[in-house]
Amino acid sequence: MAKALTTKAVEAAKPDPAKRYEVPDPALSGLYLVVQSSGVKSWALRYRFGGKPAKLTLAGR
C-alpha cells in the first residue's frame, strides 16, 4: 500500500502564485490536498454517486 500524505508533506506544500493545484493522497483513492494560490489549503474528495462524479470539499484556512 502506498504511503499517505504526512503532516510534514502537507505543511511543506507551497502555493503557486499562478494557479491552484491538487496533490493526490496515494493511500486514499479520491482524496486530494488542494493548495490555492493564496496559500490556503483544503481537502477535497472525489467520488461517484448515482453513477455521476461528485466532489466534496472541506474548507481550509
C-alpha positions in Angstrom: 0.0 0.0 0.0 1.2 3.5 -0.8 2.1 5.9 2.0 -0.4 8.5 2.9 0.4 12.2 2.8 2.1 13.1 6.0 1.7 16.2 8.2 5.2 17.3 7.1 4.3 16.9 3.4 1.1 18.9 3.8 2.9 21.7 5.7 5.7 21.7 3.0 3.2 22.2 0.1 3.9 25.8 -1.1 1.4 27.9 -3.1 2.0 28.5 -6.8 1.2 32.2 -7.4 -0.1 31.5 -10.9 -2.7 28.8 -10.1 -4.2 26.4 -7.6 -3.1 22.8 -7.7 -4.0 19.4 -6.2 -1.8 16.8 -4.5 -3.4 13.3 -4.5 -3.1 11.2 -1.4 -1.6 7.9 -2.7 -3.1 5.9 0.2 -6.7 7.0 -0.3 -8.2 7.0 -3.7 -10.1 10.2 -4.5 -8.6 12.3 -1.6 -6.7 15.4 -2.6 -4.9 18.3 -0.9 -5.9 21.5 -2.6 -3.4 24.4 -2.4 -4.8 27.8 -3.5 -2.5 30.5 -5.0 -3.2 32.5 -1.8 -1.7 29.7 0.3 -5.0 28.4 1.7 -5.0 24.6 1.9 -8.1 22.4 1.9 -9.1 18.8 1.3 -11.3 17.5 -1.5 -12.8 14.1 -2.0 -13.9 13.0 -5.5 -16.4 10.2 -5.7 -19.3 8.8 -7.7 -22.9 9.0 -6.6 -25.7 7.5 -8.7 -23.1 7.0 -11.5 -22.3 10.7 -11.7 -19.0 12.3 -10.5 -19.2 14.4 -7.4 -16.7 16.4 -5.2 -16.8 17.2 -1.5 -14.5 20.0 -0.3 -13.6 20.6 3.3 -12.7 24.3 3.6 -9.3 25.3 4.8 -8.0 28.4 6.5 
